[in-house]
C-alpha cells in the first residue's frame, strides 16, 4: 500500500480543535465534516487539497480532545496519508480505526516542505521525497494494521 502525492505542510501541536472545530461536532456525515476541515488553521485548505493529498506535520499532531471527527474529516477530504514526527496517541488510534494511514518519521517531518511530491510505502515504511530525491524511513505498519487500513477501517475488518 502506498500514498503518492503533493504535500500540505503544518508544524507542531496541530490540535483536534483546529482540525475540526467544536461547532461542527453535531455533524456526523463525513462529507459535511470535510467541508470544515482545517478551516480555523488554514482557510485555503479545501483549495489546497485539489492538488495535494498528503499532510506532513511536526510533533504531537492531533493533540487535544479525543474526538473521532478529526481523522474522519481529514480522510473524507481525500487526504491519503499523514506523516508527522509524532501523533497524540488517541488521534493515532482513531486514525487507524477509520483506515487513515499515518506514519511517524522525525526526519521526514523536518525535511519535507509544502508542495513536495512524495511516495510513502506503508508496508516498508519508506518515504521517498521525489522533489528532493531523498529517502526517509518510518516504522512500517504491522500486518494486522495494514489489514485494517486496506479494509478502510477496523469496523470493515469485522465485515470481511
Backbone bond lengths (Angstrom), bond angles and torsions (degrees), N, CA, C in turn:
res aa  C-N    CA-C-N  psi(-1)  N-CA   C-N-CA  omega(-1)  CA-C   N-CA-C  phi
1 X - - - 1.446 - - 1.519 109.13 -
2 X 1.303 115.73 135.91 1.463 122.57 -177.70 1.519 111.36 -133.96
3 X 1.321 114.47 159.53 1.461 122.45 167.28 1.519 106.11 -126.41
4 X 1.305 116.61 128.39 1.459 122.27 179.75 1.514 107.62 -127.39
5 X 1.328 116.53 129.64 1.458 117.76 177.42 1.513 113.56 166.76
6 X 1.319 113.35 179.82 1.460 121.35 177.70 1.522 109.95 -83.86
7 X 1.324 114.73 159.31 1.461 122.48 -171.29 1.525 112.26 -106.90
8 X 1.330 113.89 141.68 1.458 122.85 164.11 1.521 104.90 -108.09
9 X 1.308 117.68 126.49 1.471 122.71 -171.53 1.522 111.38 -105.35
10 X 1.329 115.09 132.23 1.461 122.97 172.09 1.527 107.70 -129.24
11 X 1.308 116.54 174.78 1.457 119.46 -174.91 1.528 111.13 -116.05
12 X 1.303 118.80 -147.12 1.462 122.88 -173.86 1.529 112.33 -76.12
13 X 1.336 114.58 154.17 1.460 123.41 168.70 1.528 114.52 58.30
14 X 1.313 117.12 42.79 1.466 120.26 172.72 1.523 106.15 -75.62
15 X 1.328 115.80 110.18 1.460 118.47 -173.79 1.526 111.92 -95.10
16 X 1.317 114.31 163.92 1.463 120.30 -175.91 1.528 112.07 -63.51
17 X 1.343 117.58 -23.32 1.467 120.15 178.46 1.525 112.47 -68.20
18 X 1.323 118.02 -27.64 1.463 119.26 176.23 1.528 111.33 -94.69
19 X 1.331 117.36 -21.04 1.466 119.26 174.84 1.526 109.32 -67.30
20 X 1.321 116.51 -49.48 1.468 121.47 173.46 1.530 107.05 -142.34
21 X 1.328 116.98 106.84 1.456 120.87 -176.66 1.534 112.80 -58.93
22 X 1.332 115.11 148.87 1.468 122.20 -176.20 1.525 112.61 -56.52
23 X 1.309 118.23 -29.22 1.469 120.72 -178.25 1.539 112.47 -63.72
24 X 1.334 117.62 -12.48 1.467 121.20 -179.77 1.530 113.08 -107.42
25 X 1.307 118.05 6.75 1.457 120.55 -176.52 1.520 113.81 -70.04
26 X 1.320 117.26 -10.86 1.470 120.04 175.72 1.530 111.22 -79.84
27 X 1.325 117.06 -8.27 1.464 122.55 179.90 1.530 108.61 -88.38
28 X 1.320 116.48 132.65 1.468 119.55 177.13 1.527 112.72 -112.31
29 X 1.312 118.06 -13.61 1.460 122.47 -179.84 1.537 109.75 -75.85
30 X 1.339 118.39 117.19 1.470 120.59 -178.94 1.536 113.62 -54.68
31 X 1.315 118.48 -38.61 1.470 121.02 -179.60 1.529 111.11 -64.32
32 X 1.313 116.90 -36.81 1.466 120.83 177.44 1.523 110.83 -70.68
33 X 1.329 116.80 -41.69 1.460 120.31 176.94 1.528 110.43 -59.76
34 X 1.321 116.32 -40.03 1.470 121.37 -178.82 1.522 111.82 -58.16
35 X 1.312 117.65 -32.24 1.474 121.61 -179.34 1.524 112.21 -65.05
36 X 1.328 117.62 -17.43 1.465 121.57 -176.69 1.526 112.78 -117.46
37 X 1.317 116.52 5.35 1.458 121.29 -178.31 1.531 110.64 -61.87
38 X 1.302 116.41 130.16 1.470 125.59 174.90 1.533 114.13 64.11
39 X 1.325 119.19 10.01 1.458 119.34 -173.38 1.532 113.25 -64.40
40 X 1.322 118.58 -25.44 1.466 119.51 179.66 1.526 113.73 -85.67
41 X 1.307 117.65 -10.81 1.470 120.63 178.27 1.533 111.09 -112.91
42 X 1.330 117.32 -24.20 1.466 121.26 -173.73 1.531 109.51 -152.30
43 X 1.308 115.97 94.35 1.476 120.91 -177.82 1.527 112.45 -61.77
44 X 1.326 117.85 -20.63 1.466 122.23 -178.75 1.525 113.23 -95.68
45 X 1.332 118.19 4.97 1.458 121.33 -174.57 1.525 112.61 -54.18
46 X 1.321 118.03 -48.96 1.472 119.96 -177.18 1.525 111.81 -63.82
47 X 1.305 117.00 -29.88 1.473 120.46 174.62 1.542 110.05 -72.84
48 X 1.323 116.85 -41.00 1.471 121.52 -178.13 1.528 112.21 -63.60
49 X 1.329 117.62 -35.00 1.467 118.97 -175.67 1.522 112.93 -73.06
50 X 1.314 117.08 -3.73 1.466 119.34 173.77 1.527 110.08 -69.56
51 X 1.344 116.75 -26.48 1.468 119.50 -179.94 1.528 113.18 -123.08
52 X 1.314 118.33 -10.79 1.469 120.91 -178.65 1.523 109.47 -122.08
53 X 1.317 117.19 136.26 1.464 121.26 -175.04 1.525 114.03 -125.37
54 X 1.332 117.17 4.80 1.461 120.48 -178.58 1.525 108.68 -130.12
55 X 1.323 115.89 134.29 1.460 121.20 175.05 1.527 107.90 -100.52
56 X 1.328 115.94 134.35 1.460 121.95 172.10 1.521 106.34 -122.06
57 X 1.324 115.91 134.75 1.462 120.50 -176.79 1.516 110.41 -142.01
58 X 1.331 114.78 175.57 1.455 121.61 178.63 1.518 111.25 -85.04
59 X 1.297 116.54 -137.91 1.460 121.13 -176.08 1.525 111.52 -89.06
60 X 1.312 114.63 156.25 1.465 123.81 171.58 1.530 113.40 63.03
61 X 1.321 117.93 36.45 1.465 121.02 178.42 1.527 109.14 -64.66
62 X 1.330 116.67 134.08 1.456 121.60 177.92 1.514 114.15 84.01
63 X 1.335 116.38 19.99 1.462 119.28 178.12 1.531 109.36 -69.97
64 X 1.297 116.39 173.91 1.459 120.77 179.50 1.510 110.64 100.93
65 X 1.306 115.61 -142.03 1.468 119.69 -175.89 1.525 110.89 -72.07
66 X 1.308 115.21 165.57 1.464 120.56 -174.10 1.524 112.71 -91.13
67 X 1.305 117.99 19.63 1.458 120.76 -174.23 1.530 113.06 -58.86
68 X 1.301 115.31 129.19 1.463 121.66 176.84 1.520 111.64 -72.59
69 X 1.324 116.58 -17.32 1.462 121.21 -179.35 1.530 111.99 -58.59
70 X 1.339 117.37 -32.45 1.468 120.58 -174.76 1.527 112.38 -62.01
71 X 1.331 120.41 -57.30 1.467 117.61 178.84 1.531 112.41 -67.61
72 X 1.322 117.87 -28.72 1.469 120.19 177.09 1.521 110.03 -63.03
73 X 1.331 117.12 -45.26 1.473 121.09 179.59 1.522 111.08 -62.75
74 X 1.338 116.55 -42.49 1.467 120.47 179.96 1.528 110.53 -62.92
75 X 1.312 116.39 -47.61 1.471 120.03 -179.31 1.530 110.88 -64.11
76 X 1.323 116.89 -40.59 1.465 120.77 -178.74 1.529 112.13 -65.92
77 X 1.315 117.45 -22.19 1.473 121.48 176.43 1.524 112.01 -73.39
78 X 1.320 116.63 -16.49 1.458 120.19 -177.24 1.514 113.47 101.76
79 X 1.327 117.41 8.31 1.464 120.09 175.54 1.529 107.75 -68.47
80 X 1.323 116.54 129.14 1.462 120.60 -174.76 1.522 113.69 -95.97
81 X 1.346 117.12 -12.31 1.461 119.49 -176.47 1.527 108.90 -170.53
82 X 1.321 116.06 148.52 1.460 122.05 170.31 1.520 107.26 -122.70
83 X 1.316 115.51 132.17 1.461 122.21 176.25 1.525 106.33 -119.13
84 X 1.315 117.03 129.42 1.459 121.12 178.89 1.521 109.78 -147.30
85 X 1.314 115.15 163.81 1.463 119.24 174.11 1.521 109.56 -62.92
86 X 1.338 116.06 -42.11 1.467 120.76 177.00 1.520 109.06 -157.63
87 X 1.334 114.86 160.32 1.458 122.65 178.86 1.516 109.04 -123.43
88 X 1.330 115.83 148.14 1.454 119.19 168.69 1.525 106.31 -61.25
89 X 1.310 117.08 137.68 1.473 120.97 -173.17 1.517 113.57 -58.24
90 X 1.323 119.08 -42.04 1.464 119.55 -178.37 1.528 110.43 -69.19
91 X 1.332 118.24 -35.63 1.466 120.64 175.62 1.521 109.30 -64.09
92 X 1.327 117.20 -43.59 1.459 122.00 179.31 1.528 110.01 -55.01
93 X 1.320 116.10 -49.77 1.466 120.28 -177.88 1.526 111.25 -67.46
94 X 1.332 117.50 -41.95 1.461 120.23 178.38 1.529 111.29 -62.12
95 X 1.324 116.82 -38.65 1.469 120.27 179.28 1.532 110.75 -63.67
96 X 1.313 116.75 -47.46 1.472 119.83 178.76 1.524 109.79 -62.46
97 X 1.328 117.17 -41.99 1.469 121.07 -179.01 1.531 112.97 -58.25
98 X 1.339 117.28 -29.96 1.470 119.30 179.41 1.532 112.43 -100.77
99 X 1.330 116.80 1.93 1.460 120.08 176.97 1.515 114.59 83.82
100 X 1.332 117.46 26.32 1.467 121.58 176.64 1.527 108.42 -97.45
101 X 1.333 118.78 111.83 1.463 120.88 -178.55 1.525 112.48 -67.87
102 X 1.331 115.76 132.77 1.458 121.89 176.71 1.522 108.21 -134.78
103 X 1.313 115.80 138.51 1.456 121.57 -178.65 1.523 110.16 -125.35
104 X 1.320 116.72 135.24 1.457 121.44 175.33 1.521 109.13 -99.17
105 X 1.325 115.59 122.38 1.467 120.63 179.70 1.534 108.74 -158.47
106 X 1.318 115.78 106.01 1.464 120.72 -176.35 1.532 111.88 -61.22
107 X 1.316 117.34 -43.43 1.473 120.09 -177.05 1.536 110.78 -65.40
108 X 1.317 117.12 -43.39 1.469 120.08 178.00 1.522 110.38 -63.07
109 X 1.313 115.99 -39.02 1.458 121.42 -179.93 1.528 111.92 -59.76
110 X 1.307 116.11 -35.45 1.465 120.98 -179.34 1.526 111.93 -83.60
111 X 1.323 118.04 -40.13 1.469 122.01 -170.90 1.529 114.91 -85.47
112 X 1.323 117.75 -29.79 1.467 120.22 -176.67 1.524 109.70 -79.54
113 X 1.328 115.32 134.61 1.460 121.48 -177.65 1.525 110.82 -118.25
114 X 1.334 114.64 167.84 1.460 121.42 175.50 1.527 110.52 -49.39
115 X 1.314 116.15 134.35 1.464 124.60 175.66 1.524 114.90 73.62
116 X 1.334 119.34 -1.52 1.462 119.04 172.04 1.526 107.77 -61.32
117 X 1.308 116.33 147.99 1.461 120.72 175.08 1.521 107.93 -101.46
118 X 1.333 115.48 128.42 1.448 119.41 -177.96 1.523 111.51 -131.42
119 X 1.327 113.82 160.39 1.456 122.47 173.94 1.526 106.54 -128.37
120 X 1.324 116.10 119.09 1.461 121.34 -179.42 1.522 109.61 -112.66
121 X 1.324 116.31 126.78 1.458 122.02 179.19 1.527 108.01 -104.95
122 X 1.331 116.58 116.01 1.459 121.01 -174.63 1.520 113.01 -74.44
123 X 1.321 117.96 -27.79 1.462 119.11 -178.11 1.532 112.29 -80.50
124 X 1.332 118.27 -25.25 1.465 120.60 178.14 1.527 112.36 -105.60
125 X 1.329 117.15 -21.09 1.457 121.49 -175.54 1.519 113.05 82.37
126 X 1.330 117.43 1.00 1.464 120.44 -178.37 1.531 110.53 -77.19
127 X 1.317 114.58 129.67 1.466 122.47 176.82 1.517 106.47 -117.39
128 X 1.320 116.61 121.45 1.461 121.02 179.97 1.525 108.27 -109.82
129 X 1.314 115.69 122.23 1.454 121.34 174.46 1.524 106.16 -89.20
130 X 1.321 116.01 100.95 1.463 121.18 -176.38 1.525 111.33 -68.77
131 X 1.321 117.47 -28.14 1.461 121.91 179.96 1.528 111.12 -69.06
132 X 1.318 116.78 -41.53 1.466 121.42 -175.85 1.526 113.95 -103.86
133 X 1.332 117.00 -0.43 1.465 121.46 -176.13 1.528 111.48 53.78
134 X 1.334 115.39 49.34 1.458 121.48 178.36 1.526 109.30 -124.35
135 X 1.333 114.79 154.97 1.468 120.79 176.15 1.518 109.12 -124.85
136 X 1.329 115.22 144.74 1.458 122.60 177.58 1.526 106.69 -133.22
137 X 1.316 116.53 156.18 1.448 119.57 -178.42 1.528 110.91 -124.18
138 X 1.309 114.99 116.39 1.462 122.61 173.61 1.522 107.53 -99.56
139 X 1.317 116.22 169.26 1.462 119.39 173.82 1.521 108.65 -70.82
140 X 1.307 116.62 129.94 1.463 121.41 177.19 1.521 108.90 -70.30
141 X 1.319 116.46 153.16 1.459 120.23 175.35 1.516 109.88 -74.33
142 X 1.321 117.77 136.97 1.468 119.35 172.18 1.528 109.31 -63.26
143 X 1.308 116.65 160.48 1.469 121.56 -176.42 1.524 113.02 -53.79
144 X 1.343 117.87 -41.99 1.460 119.18 -176.84 1.528 111.44 -66.38
145 X 1.350 117.72 -33.49 1.463 120.01 177.14 1.529 110.88 -73.79
146 X 1.325 116.83 -35.78 1.460 119.64 175.96 1.527 109.87 -61.69
147 X 1.334 116.57 -38.56 1.467 120.75 178.72 1.529 110.85 -64.67
148 X 1.328 117.27 -40.55 1.462 120.90 178.13 1.526 110.44 -63.27
149 X 1.324 116.94 -46.28 1.461 121.15 -179.38 1.524 110.62 -65.16
150 X 1.323 116.80 -45.32 1.471 120.73 179.96 1.522 111.76 -60.48
151 X 1.335 116.51 -35.95 1.468 121.06 179.64 1.520 112.20 -76.09
152 X 1.343 116.90 -10.95 1.463 119.79 -179.13 1.519 112.73 89.53
153 X 1.323 117.22 14.27 1.458 120.73 176.44 1.512 112.43 136.09
154 X 1.321 114.77 165.05 1.448 122.27 -176.40 1.523 112.14 -60.59
155 X 1.318 117.87 -46.49 1.457 120.78 -178.81 1.524 111.83 -60.37
156 X 1.328 116.73 -35.44 1.467 119.88 178.96 1.525 112.45 -67.93
157 X 1.347 117.34 -28.20 1.467 118.86 177.57 1.511 110.93 -68.16
158 X 1.310 117.29 -26.96 1.465 121.09 178.60 1.527 111.72 -74.45
159 X 1.323 116.93 -20.93 1.464 122.37 -179.57 1.518 112.38 -84.01
160 X 1.356 116.23 -17.19 1.472 120.32 -174.89 1.512 112.23 -70.29
